[in-house]
Amino acid sequence: MYHIGVDLHKESLTVAVMDDKGVFIRVKKIDTSCIHKIEEFFKEFKESRVLVEAVGFYHWFWDMVNPLVKELVLVNAIEIRKYSLGEPKTDYKDARKLAEVSFNNEVNRNNSLRVYVPDKQLRSLREATRHRHQLARTLAYTRNRFRRYLLKNNLPGPKVLEPGLVERWLKGFEDRFSSFQRFALRQLQDQIISLSRQVKDTDRLIGEIVSDDRFKEVKERIASVTGIGNVIASTIIAEVGDFNRFSTPGQLASFSGLVPRVFQSADECRHGKITKQGSGNLRWVLQEAAWCAIRKNDHVRSIFNRIARRAGKKKAACAIARKILVWLWGMEISKTEFRYHNRPAETLELVLRQNPVGVITR
């Protein structure tokens, strides 16, 4: 079997081919615009394992090469750096290093090297939810800009800057603004109307995708958790993918970046801030769900207050977000809906062992 390392860039890719004896037999650079040359190259090496470093635009390469080779592996860019510490960084060296990692079978010994690749249907859901959240952030930023012009003129404005309300309010107070401010507010008003419509259209599209039988039951279970609605549930499904690929809830928490950094030397061990590795959208929606659950549910609020007394509100909310993720893992592993348990403290450990789903500690 051949071992191929690919250093992928926007305009070109560098490939290094190693045979089963550990000898490099081909090193080549190909323009990404030459699709036929890339296909011909990988058809020549059908019996091969190909490693490509994860970049934000790997999708076209994956869809094209995956059917042509025996195994295609997307490699974690952070983990692969550990295998080339102190070496000069060039495209050829990066490709050769990936081929060597494949030859030494490191991708099977070190599971953290492999990056999960969603199928096309899940990828469409992921792209739709990420697009929706980007629109929502832009809309929030535009509303804040609109609000700042109002505050400059000592006007509180409407409580909620919805498209129809903004238009009616602006017509009644136009004389309070300068000529430029009226011009800017009209443009911001148009942006608010357009972005609000785009968010609603995207929500409708996401709803159509998750209504598929593949996602329907999972979404209903996730949405049964206090604080999680349809959009957040769809985002969690899109970002996590298959919950069963995580053998423990701690692995899922680490994947989301909601675990603390660890600094250990001999007998000294310190914990820092959360790692923030993995999907930022997943952490964001879990944090939104946590604050919503804190407001709406007494059990969650009691946990939040207990943690906040010693660590502060922000860290307590982060802890709630991680708890929600752990509950979701238990729900998906056991295929049950969320439920709270109100058991005496002395039976808590037994309950956690017997049924980790939805258990709220006091």
C-alpha positions in Angstrom: 0.0 0.0 0.0 1.2 3.5 -0.8 1.2 6.3 1.7 0.5 9.8 0.4 0.7 13.1 2.2 -1.1 16.2 0.7 -0.4 19.8 1.7 -3.5 21.5 0.4 -3.6 25.3 -0.5 -6.1 27.5 -2.3 -4.1 27.5 -5.6 -2.0 24.4 -5.4 -1.4 21.1 -3.6 1.8 19.3 -2.9 1.8 15.5 -2.7 4.5 13.1 -1.5 4.2 9.4 -2.2 5.9 6.8 0.0 5.9 3.1 -0.9 5.4 0.2 1.5 9.2 0.1 2.2 9.3 3.7 3.4 10.9 5.1 0.3 9.6 8.3 -1.3 8.9 7.6 -5.0 7.1 10.8 -6.0 7.0 14.4 -4.8 4.9 16.7 -7.0 3.1 20.1 -7.0 -0.2 20.4 -8.8 -2.4 23.5 -9.5 -5.8 23.1 -8.0 -7.3 24.4 -11.2 -6.1 21.3 -13.0 -8.8 18.9 -11.8 -8.1 16.3 -14.4 -4.4 16.1 -13.4 -5.4 15.6 -9.7 -7.8 12.8 -10.7 -5.2 11.1 -12.9 -2.6 11.2 -10.1 -4.8 9.6 -7.5 -6.2 7.0 -10.0 -2.6 5.9 -10.4 -2.3 5.2 -6.7 -5.6 3.6 -5.9 -4.2 1.3 -3.2 -3.1 4.1 -0.9 -3.8 5.9 2.3 -4.0 9.6 1.8 -3.5 12.1 4.6 -4.5 15.7 4.1 -4.3 18.5 6.7 -7.6 20.0 7.7 -8.3 23.4 6.1 -11.5 25.3 5.7 -11.9 24.4 2.1 -11.0 20.7 2.0 -14.5 19.7 0.9 -14.0 19.7 -2.9 -10.8 17.7 -2.5 -12.5 15.2 -0.2 -15.5 14.6 -2.5 -13.2 14.1 -5.5 -10.4 11.9 -4.0 -12.3 9.8 -1.5 -13.9 7.5 -4.1 -10.5 7.1 -5.9 -8.3 5.8 -3.0 -8.4 3.1 -0.4 -8.5 5.4 2.6 -8.6 9.2 3.0 -7.9 10.7 6.3 -8.4 14.4 7.4 -5.7 15.2 9.9 -5.9 17.6 12.8 -3.6 20.6 12.0 -2.7 21.1 15.7 -1.8 17.5 16.4 0.3 17.0 13.3 2.6 19.9 14.3 3.8 17.7 17.2 5.5 15.4 14.7 7.6 18.2 13.1 8.8 20.3 16.0 12.0 22.2 15.2 11.9 21.4 11.5 11.7 24.1 8.8 8.2 24.5 7.4 7.8 24.1 3.7 5.1 22.6 1.5 7.3 19.6 0.5 8.3 18.9 4.1 4.7 19.1 5.3 3.6 16.6 2.6 6.5 14.3 3.4 5.7 14.4 7.1 2.1 13.4 6.5 3.2 10.5 4.4 5.7 9.4 7.1 2.9 9.6 9.8 0.8 7.3 7.6 3.6 4.9 7.0 4.3 4.7 10.8 0.5 4.0 11.3 0.2 7.0 13.7 -3.3 7.7 12.6 -4.5 4.4 14.1 -2.4 4.7 17.3 -3.3 8.4 17.9 -7.0 8.9 17.5 -6.7 12.7 18.0 -5.0 12.9 14.6 -8.2 12.1 12.8 -10.8 14.8 12.1 -14.5 13.8 11.8 -15.8 14.5 8.3 -19.6 14.8 8.0 -21.5 13.4 5.1 -23.1 15.7 2.5 -26.4 15.9 4.2 -25.0 16.7 7.6 -22.6 19.2 6.0 -25.5 21.0 4.4 -27.1 21.3 7.8 -23.8 22.5 9.3 -23.3 25.1 6.6 -26.9 26.3 7.0 -26.7 26.7 10.8 -23.4 28.5 10.6 -24.7 30.8 7.9 -27.8 31.5 10.1 -25.7 32.4 13.2 -23.5 34.7 11.1 -26.6 36.5 9.8 -27.9 36.8 13.4 -24.6 38.3 14.6 -24.6 40.8 11.8 -28.2 41.7 12.5 -27.4 42.3 16.2 -24.4 44.4 15.3 -26.6 46.5 12.9 -29.3 47.0 15.5 -26.6 48.2 18.0 -25.3 50.7 15.5 -28.9 51.9 14.9 -29.4 52.2 18.7 -26.2 54.3 19.1 -27.5 57.0 16.8 -30.7 57.2 18.9 -28.7 57.5 22.1 -26.6 60.3 20.6 -29.9 62.3 20.4 -31.2 61.3 23.8 -33.9 59.1 22.3 -34.5 55.6 23.8 -36.2 54.4 20.7 -38.4 51.3 20.4 -37.7 48.6 22.9 -37.3 46.0 20.2 -35.8 47.0 16.8 -38.0 44.9 14.6 -38.3 45.9 10.9 -41.9 47.3 10.9 -41.6 49.0 14.3 -38.3 50.7 13.3 -39.8 52.1 10.1 -42.8 53.6 11.8 -40.7 55.0 14.7 -38.2 56.6 12.3 -40.9 58.4 10.4 -42.2 60.0 13.6 -38.8 61.3 14.8 -36.9 62.2 11.6 -36.8 65.9 12.6 -34.7 65.0 15.7 -31.7 63.9 13.6 -29.2 65.7 11.4 -29.2 65.1 7.6 -26.4 62.6 7.7 -27.9 60.7 10.7 -31.2 60.4 8.8 -29.2 59.0 5.8 -27.4 56.5 8.0 -30.5 55.4 9.9 -32.3 54.8 6.6 -29.5 52.6 5.4 -29.4 50.7 8.7 -33.1 50.3 8.6 -32.8 48.7 5.2 -30.1 46.4 6.5 -32.3 45.4 9.5 -35.2 44.6 7.2 -33.1 42.6 4.8 -31.2 40.7 7.5 -34.4 39.9 9.4 -35.9 38.4 6.3 -32.7 36.4 5.6 -32.7 35.0 9.1 -36.3 33.9 8.8 -35.7 32.3 5.4 -32.6 30.4 6.7 -34.6 29.2 9.8 -37.2 27.8 7.3 -34.5 26.0 5.4 -33.0 24.6 8.5 -36.4 23.4 9.6 -36.8 21.6 6.3 -33.4 19.8 6.6 -34.0 18.6 10.2 -37.5 17.4 9.4 -35.8 14.5 7.6 -36.3 11.1 9.3 -32.6 11.0 10.0 -32.7 14.1 12.2 -36.3 14.3 13.4 -36.1 12.0 16.5 -32.7 13.3 17.6 -33.9 16.9 17.3 -37.0 16.2 19.4 -34.9 14.6 22.1 -32.4 17.5 22.2 -35.2 20.1 22.2 -36.7 18.4 25.3 -33.9 19.9 27.4 -34.8 23.2 29.1 -33.3 26.1 27.3 -32.9 24.4 23.9 -35.1 25.4 21.0 -35.2 24.3 17.4 -32.3 26.4 16.1 -30.0 25.5 19.0 -31.0 21.8 18.7 -30.2 21.9 14.9 -26.9 23.6 15.6 -25.9 20.9 18.1 -26.8 18.1 15.7 -24.8 19.8 12.9 -21.7 20.5 15.0 -21.5 17.2 16.9 -22.8 14.9 14.2 -22.8 11.3 15.7 -22.8 11.3 19.5 -21.8 7.6 19.5 -18.3 8.5 18.2 -17.6 9.8 21.7 -17.1 6.9 24.2 -17.4 9.2 27.3 -19.1 12.6 27.9 -15.7 14.0 28.8 -14.5 13.4 25.2 -17.5 15.3 23.9 -16.9 18.2 26.4 -13.2 18.3 25.3 -14.4 18.3 21.6 -16.5 21.4 22.3 -13.7 23.2 24.1 -15.6 23.4 27.4 -12.9 21.8 29.5 -10.2 23.7 31.4 -6.5 23.8 30.4 -4.3 21.7 32.6 -0.8 22.7 33.6 1.0 19.9 35.4 4.6 19.4 36.6 5.5 16.8 39.2 3.1 17.2 42.1 1.9 20.6 41.0 -1.3 20.7 38.9 -3.1 23.9 37.9 -6.3 24.4 35.8 -6.7 27.5 33.6 -9.5 28.8 31.4 -11.4 26.6 29.0 -9.5 25.5 26.0 -12.0 26.9 23.4 -10.9 24.3 20.9 -13.4 22.8 18.5 -16.6 24.5 17.2 -17.2 28.1 18.4 -20.8 27.8 17.2 -21.4 24.8 19.5 -20.0 26.6 22.5 -22.0 29.7 21.7 -25.4 28.0 21.4 -24.7 25.9 24.6 -23.9 29.1 26.5 -27.2 30.6 25.2 -29.1 27.4 26.3 -27.4 27.6 29.7 -28.5 31.1 30.4 -32.0 30.3 29.2 -32.2 27.2 31.5 -30.9 29.2 34.4 -33.7 31.7 34.0 -36.5 29.1 33.4 -35.6 26.1 35.6 -35.3 26.1 39.4 -33.1 23.0 39.5 -30.6 24.5 37.0 -30.7 27.8 38.9 -29.8 26.1 42.2 -26.7 24.5 40.6 -25.8 27.8 39.0 -26.1 29.7 42.3 -24.0 27.1 44.1 -21.2 27.3 41.6 -21.4 31.1 41.2 -20.8 31.6 45.0 -17.3 30.2 44.7 -16.4 30.8 41.0 -18.5 33.7 39.7 -21.4 33.9 37.4 -19.6 33.5 34.1 -17.8 30.4 35.1 -21.0 29.0 36.6 -22.8 29.5 33.3 -20.0 27.8 31.5 -20.3 24.9 33.9 -24.0 24.7 33.1 -23.3 24.6 29.4 -21.0 21.7 29.9 -23.6 19.9 32.1 -26.2 20.3 29.3 -23.7 18.8 26.8 -23.1 15.8 29.1 -26.9 15.3 29.5 -27.3 15.4 25.8 -24.6 12.7 25.4 -26.4 10.5 27.9 -29.7 11.0 26.2 -28.4 10.1 22.8 -26.5 7.0 24.0 -29.6 5.7 25.8 -32.1 7.1 23.3 -34.3 8.7 26.0 -35.8 12.1 26.4 -34.6 14.5 29.1 -36.0 14.4 32.6 -35.0 15.8 36.0 -34.5 13.6 39.0 -35.3 15.0 42.5 -33.6 12.4 44.7 -32.1 12.6 48.2 -28.4 13.5 48.3 -27.4 10.1 49.7 -28.8 8.3 46.7 -27.3 10.6 44.2 -24.2 8.5 43.5 -26.3 5.4 42.9 -28.6 7.3 40.5 -25.6 8.6 38.5 -24.2 5.1 38.1 -27.6 3.6 37.1 -28.9 6.4 34.9 -26.7 9.3 33.9 -29.4 10.9 31.8 -30.7 14.2 33.0 -29.5 13.9 36.6 -29.3 17.3 38.3 -27.0 17.5 41.3 -27.7 19.7 44.2 
